[in-house]
């Protein structure tokens, strides 16, 4: 295993942070899998999963079982991990800018296509390896004027040339679920089976440029640019299979959960041929993929005490009660109901809420929303 330390742009004189990446297996093996944990630094399950996964990867490397490079970033957000306010970690947003750590990743397709264009104009279509080299070069030239931008640049440079990219997150309170694109879903269905995902939420472009889509959509964006320049469609395959995995809720931190999740991720790497070995039998798929545009949030109309009434992971009908919000001054109780038939897959963990708080998310079968589909 090789450890690399990546210095971030210092935010002020006398300060510095660095990102650590762990590299297992041969870097010249022709395939690369990339996994990172806790890009939202207040989402701890991935940190423990990464700790368990390190042992499995080290054992596989010692046994010469790795057939490609596996890169693990065990703590993807040193900035967020350093942020505390009144004793609590603030890891979803950078405090100076207010920006979400998992938004605004660069679209490097145009810069990459400009690098490839001289070869294309000479009548030679660059192969996947050539495109990956151009993607890496484009990422290395991204500006990094701030600590946050240097973190984004470093992470994207590490992951942009991966065949497989898995970003480990969690929700407030939730069942296991994942996000990916409709076209990549068939290739990630075995992963959903292995991790026991209750649902996969699918969107071609969810908006906001999250990390996973900046990796996977680079290839379709390059194809679109090629077509616009007069080239043939589908010049390149979707060569980066990317997903965001939501490892249940923030409080679901246990060795039992993490060891099982790490084993499932390891088994998927075996299944996909990154690690030599017999792939395990795939468990049944709990649910087919559903449109992210069919995931409907439920908001509190006023502040008060939140009392959940429906169980996480329950299929509920439109109009069924999900939660009560009780105003202790007025003595009133507002019952919030499901907006659609669907799966209650995530909910608010705080039990005192303000007006406008998103208290639950229900995944329905019909695409009912448009525009930016991810929460802030």
C-alpha positions, 0 to 999 in steps of 0.5 A, a space after each residue: 500500500 502506498 500513502 500519498 499526502 496532498 497539500 491543500 491551499 492554505 487558508 491563512 498564513 501559518 495554517 495547512 491541511 492535507 488530504 490522504 489517499 491510500 493506494 492498493 495494488 498495481 497502478 499500471 494494472 489497467 483498471 482503477 477503483 476509487 472510494 472515498 468516505 465522509 465528503 460531508 464530514 458530519 456523516 461518520 458511518 463511511 469513516 468506520 467502513 473505510 477502517 474495516 475496508 483497509 484491512 480487507 484490502 491490505 490482506 488482498 494485496 499481501 496475497 497478490 489478489 489485486 488485479 488493478 489499483 484500488 484507491 481509498 480516501 479514508 477521510 475525504 474532507 479535512 476542512 469539514 472535520 476541522 469545523 466545530 461550532 458550539 461543540 458540534 461538528 459542521 461538516 456539510 457546508 464550508 463555514 466561510 463560504 456556506 457552500 456544500 462540500 458535495 456540490 460545484 465540482 468542475 465540468 472538465 469535458 470542454 477542456 478535455 475535448 479541446 485537448 483531444 481535438 487535434 487527434 480527432 481532426 487528424 482522423 484518429 479517435 482517441 481511445 479510452 486511455 487517451 481520454 483518461 489522460 486528457 481528463 487527468 491533465 484537465 483536472 490538474 490545470 483547474 485553479 485552486 485559489 482557496 482551500 475549498 477549491 483545492 480540495 475539490 480539485 484534488 479529489 476530482 484529480 484522484 477520481 476522474 480516471 477511475 473505472 469505478 467511483 463510490 462516494 460513501 455518505 449517509 442521511 440524517 436517519 435512513 435506510 441503506 440507499 444509493 444514487 446513480 444514473 439510469 444508464 449506469 444502474 444495470 451495472 450497479 445493481 449487483 452492488 445494490 444487492 450486496 449492500 442490501 440497498 432498500 432503493 436506488 434513486 436514479 437521475 441523468 443529471 440531478 443538478 448542483 454538480 455533485 462529486 459522483 456525477 462530475 466523474 461519471 457524466 464527463 463521458 456523456 458530456 464528451 460525447 455530446 461535444 463530439 456530436 456537436 462538432 460533427 462526430 459520431 454519437 457514442 464515440 466513447 463508452 460510459 467509462 466511469 461507473 459512479 454512485 453515491 452510497 448512503 450508509 443509513 443514518 448518522 447514528 448508525 455507527 457500529 462495528 457490525 454495520 461497518 464490517 458488513 458494509 466493508 465486506 459488501 464493498 470488497 465483494 463487489 470489487 471481487 465481482 467486478 474483477 478488481 480483486 481475484 477470487 470467487 464472487 459471492 452469490 448475489 442476494 435478491 434485489 429489494 427494489 428496482 431503481 426509482 426516479 430521483 424526481 419521484 422522491 418527494 420531500 415533506 416539510 414542517 409547516 410550523 415549528 414544534 416537537 417532531 413525532 415520527 409515526 411511520 417506520 423507516 423502510 416502510 412502503 406507505 400510501 398517499 395520505 397516510 400519516 408520517 409524523 406530527 408536529 406539535 406546537 406546545 404554545 398553541 396546543 395544536 398538532 399538525 399531522 403530516 402525510 405522505 404526498 405519494 405512494 412510496 418508500 419512506 427512506 429518510 427522515 429528520 433526526 432532530 425532534 425539535 424543528 422549525 418551520 420549513 424543516 424537511 422532515 422526511 423523504 418518500 420515494 415514489 414511482 413517478 417522476 414528479 419533480 424537475 430542476 435541481 433534485 438534490 437538497 442543499 
